[in-house]
Amino acid sequence: MITPRARAQASGNTCGRADRPASWRPIEARHVPELLTDGARALCYGAKADAKKARQAKAVRKAGAPRASGKDRVLMEQADRQPRVAVIGAGMAGLAAARRLRQAGVACTVFEKSRGVSGRMATRRADGSTFDHGAQYFTVRGPRFAALVRELEAAGAVAQWFEGGFVGQPTMSAVGKALAGSTPVVTERRVTGLNRHPSGWSLRFDSGPSQRPGGDSFDAVVLAVPAPQAGDLLQGAGIGVAGLSEVTYAPCWALMLAFDEPPDLGADRLTCDDGPIAWVAREASKPGRRPDAGTCIVHAAPDWSRVHLEWRAEAVAEALHAAFSARFGVSRQPRFIAAHRWRHARVERPFGAPCHWDRAAGIGLCGDWCIGARVEAAFDSGEAVATALIGSMAPG
Ligand SMILES: Cc1cc2nc3c(=O)[nH]c(=O)nc-3n(C[C@H](O)[C@H](O)[C@H](O)COP(=O)(O)OP(=O)(O)OC[C@H]3O[C@@H](n4cnc5c(N)ncnc54)[C@H](O)[C@@H]3O)c2cc1C
């Protein structure tokens, strides 16, 4: 794999500290801040469109500008290193993007608001049990996702639940954990805003300003969050993306039940076409789970979830449990019961393109919402935005 740095070296354009030409002089960023960043970035990336600025930057460099200090040095240091990307969201899409970027030698940090990775491929731990209360299983269509699933299977993080249906092992969130690998992921960091600087982007967090960990400034930002949340962040940064607000989702209330003895549902997984319930699964029937676990997942139908979206979780748990008991004739009381609201569960109307990449702004968008309501769609979208970003760094 050719890294941007290796590519830059091969073409004679290098921003790497170790490979700095002997004649190198710091650029006086105070005088030409825009020139410094764009020009230096063009030198790094070898991008055709920025060739003029690159030549100008080179001229400034040759002229031997005086040494800068303070803020200027920060700007210079940012130009004097390999490109850095911030990925917001550690679901399948964000992790797939980060993986692809890192494979291409691009440094990136993932920021995730939750305590763990994997997004809607989620697992809740409660009452000594585990519940996969988000995505239930995934299918495989394309060769790239098939290759990943084979890799994760070999690593023991994925197993087949039924013919063509795969799950994470021992829990669904194992998929995200395995995919994250050694990628730097900063959890419990909700990104609340994007700040644009001449030198790139910095992030604002609900837990304070954009400082360590993860550094201060990024050359590009990839938003791998649900479409409405991406829209909010973009709006705050003064960027509009046509079609983004037209993406729609179906919500889903998920019910988690744990019984002392597994209830007999007549099958390990069931879809229901009428009433409040759309899906029921016996967790213990999934590979790698405790076979005696009396845990069940119940998903409410989209219409029911929509009507009851603002109900309290306790009231929803009670209503869905009553529907479950009536439907399956289970009169025993569960040992544990809880409901979880997914506001943006499954994409109904997708964006209609694999991803969005705005080269001029250095902003990428990805997620299942670009393509459709499937784990594989999130993976494909993450890979697509990373490929677009890497492509825009290639020599023109
Ligand atoms: C109930 C349910 C059932 C499903 N069933 C299936 C199924 O059976 N098969 C299937 O293929 N798919 C299923 N899906 C869909 C599947 O889970 C998704 O398509 C896929 O996981 C989406 O991945 P993603 O990375 O695009 O988004 P997400 O997984 O939503 O990842 C986005 C991440 O961004 C984080 N985030 C959001 N905002 C911020 C912020 N401001 N700062 C930092 N982090 C932020 C979130 O916490 C999240 O981790 C189901 C989903 C749900 C909810």
The ligand as a Gaussian input file, in Angstrom:
#p B3LYP/6-31G(d) Opt

LIG

0 1
 C      -33.358000      -2.210000      16.389000
 C      -32.470000      -2.360000      15.194000
 C      -32.475000      -3.533000      14.472000
 C      -31.650000      -3.706000      13.369000
 N      -31.605000      -4.892000      12.733000
 C      -30.730000      -5.086000      11.720000
 C      -30.573000      -6.354000      11.138000
 O      -31.174000      -7.338000      11.573000
 N      -29.689000      -6.471000      10.086000
 C      -28.965000      -5.429000       9.615000
 O      -28.162000      -5.585000       8.680000
 N      -29.096000      -4.202000      10.183000
 C      -29.955000      -4.010000      11.210000
 N      -30.069000      -2.782000      11.795000
 C      -29.371000      -1.655000      11.182000
 C      -27.873000      -1.632000      11.514000
 O      -27.701000      -1.695000      12.893000
 C      -27.308000      -0.361000      10.945000
 O      -27.547000      -0.318000       9.554000
 C      -25.797000      -0.171000      11.149000
 O      -25.371000      -0.671000      12.390000
 C      -25.519000       1.321000      11.031000
 O      -24.143000       1.613000      11.231000
 P      -23.644000       3.112000      11.125000
 O      -22.193000       3.102000      11.455000
 O      -24.077000       3.695000       9.847000
 O      -24.432000       3.927000      12.255000
 P      -24.437000       3.720000      13.865000
 O      -24.263000       2.292000      14.209000
 O      -25.652000       4.414000      14.315000
 O      -23.126000       4.507000      14.312000
 C      -23.115000       5.897000      14.530000
 C      -22.267000       6.161000      15.766000
 O      -22.102000       7.562000      15.901000
 C      -22.150000       7.884000      17.283000
 N      -22.495000       9.300000      17.357000
 C      -23.647000       9.917000      16.957000
 N      -23.554000      11.242000      17.144000
 C      -22.316000      11.480000      17.669000
 C      -21.634000      12.659000      18.065000
 N      -22.203000      13.871000      17.969000
 N      -20.379000      12.546000      18.557000
 C      -19.775000      11.315000      18.655000
 N      -20.384000      10.166000      18.298000
 C      -21.635000      10.251000      17.799000
 C      -23.230000       6.956000      17.812000
 O      -23.145000       6.807000      19.228000
 C      -22.914000       5.680000      17.045000
 O      -22.004000       4.858000      17.760000
 C      -30.841000      -2.625000      12.935000
 C      -30.829000      -1.453000      13.676000
 C      -31.612000      -1.318000      14.804000
 C      -31.531000      -0.079000      15.629000

